[in-house]
Structures are given as structure tokens and as C-alpha cells.
Amino acid sequence: MKKWIAAARLRTLPLSISGIILGSLIALSEEHWNWVIFILAFLTTLFLQVLSNYANDYGDGIRGTDAERIGEKRAVASGEISAKQMKNAVVIFSVLSAITAFLLIFISFRENFGWVLLFIFLTFACVWAAIRYTVGKSAYGYAGMGDIFVFIFFGIISVWGSYTLYQHQTFEISIFYPAAAIGLLSTAVLNLNNMRDIETDRKAGKLTLPLRMGFETAKIYQTILLIFPFILSSIYLFEIGKTEWFRFLFLVLLIPAILLVKTIFNTSEPRLLDKELKKVALLTLAFSLILGFGLIF
């Protein structure tokens, strides 16, 4: 059991739930709330994250990408879990995530067929995206498309989607400001991960964006991903008319964000970025919590 828990990489959960938390808190700030929806959304996100991690372990393992991996070892590449066992786990968690998602859709939209169809499509899209990042001949993670998918699924769909589960009577375009903010911060985690693995990915033929643009240019890209969310969220607060000073407390996180940027620019050896990954993930979660709770009070 320990090897399966390790392969699930539950430390990635804070990043994956950031969008769900922010979308839910925005809904709560507008007096829309349902504990059943929140719990099912949390479980669906958990299952999708574990599915993504298992699929990533399987996909990179059978390709040999993790043979010289920096950081924690992967189960398939190390031989702790066979490729067949991991493939079966991918199927199981695909089913689990679909079940909780369908329950969530029924509870939220049972009287609106249009929303039901849209969210069923999004459910299948999420499962597909979780698997196809590294699995298959046309895995999009190997073509440098991971950033786009992380931005969409961890940001736009996560925040807007969770918000819409509570409130779907009106379409609020302003929600896409915080959704894009979380999407950029989530992409920052992926980009930093790819910057760290730039040499091993080069050998494996995994054409990530840092590999395409170069290590130094990737640092500039990382800066944009870390700083621009603060601008977007400030615009959002002005857009919805919540401009009291305490709403902007999330800007305090600019301090660790700038320190992260400084560390990244002072790093010349990619593998040394490994310890910064957790910081960006926790920054994203803190950003979600502080911005979200600032909207409520």
C-alpha cells in the first residue's frame, strides 16, 4: 500500500484543490453554498489528481523518461509497480472520478439539461487530459502542450466550473479573472518542473516549453506566470466593486513570489530548482485561500 500512496503523490493535492477552493469561496461570497457539492467536487478533484499522477508515472515509465529522474523516484521506472498494474490503476481511478463527477452533475444540474451535457463533456475531457499528458503516441506533454492544458483544466475549468456548480442562473464573465490567475500559477508549477527536468527531457525527446525556448528564457516566462495573477485578481476586485483594503491582502504573497523569482534567476543548475516546486504549489494554495476568504468578509 505504501508504494501506491507514494505513487499517488498526494503532495500535489494542494495545487489541484486550489481552483476548487477559490471557485467555491467566490460562490459562498455570493451566498451560494452546498456542502454536498463541495465534498463531491473535492473527491472528484482528488481522484482526477491521483489518476493524472498514475497515468504520468505509467506513461513516462514505459517511455523510459524517468530513468534518470531528478527528485522522488517513480514507481514504474523503479520497478516497484509493474506497468500492467499501473495501467489497471489508471482505469480504476478513471471510473472513480467519473462516478463522483456524475453524482456532482446530477445534484447541481438535474433540472437543466444543457448544463448536464456540458459538464458531462467536461468530465470526459478532464479524464482524457489526465491520461493523455504522457500516455500514447500523441501524448501532448511530449509536444510542449502541457502548459495550455494545465492553464485550462487547473485554472479555467477548476475555478469557473466549481463556481458554476453552485451558481448557474447567470453567467458571470468576471469569474475568468481569478480563474486565469489560478491557471497561471498552476502552469508555473509545471514550467518549474520542466525547467528542472530540462536535461533528462532532452534525452527522452520530451519537447517541453523550457526545452524549446531555452533555460534562460524559461526564467522570464516563469516570472510572468508568477506575477501576472496578482494583476488579474486586482482587476477582478475592481470589476466586482469590492475594493476595501482587506480584499487585497493576497498581495502580501507578492513577497514570496518575488523571492522565488530571484532564486530562479540566480540558479544556473536546473536540478537545483527541485526544492522550489513545493513553494510554488503552496503559494498557489495560499493565494486561493487569502483571495477567497477576502471576498467573504
Secondary structure, DSSP 8 states (H G I E B T S, - for coil): -HHHHHHHTGGGHHHHHHHHHHHHHHHHHTT---HHHHHHHHHHHHHHHHHHHHHHHHHHHHHTGGGG-SSS--HHHHTSS-HHHHHHHHHHHHHHHHHHHHHHHHHHHTT-HHHHHHHHHHHHHHHHHHHHTTSSTT-GGGGT-HHHHHIIIIIIIIIIHHHHHH--SS--GGGHHHHHHHHHHHHHHHHHHHHHTHHHHHHHT---HHHHH-HHHHHHHHHHHHHHHHHHHHHHHHHTT---GGGGGGGGGHHHHHHHHHHHHT--SGGGGGGGHHHHHHHHHHHHHHHHHHHH-
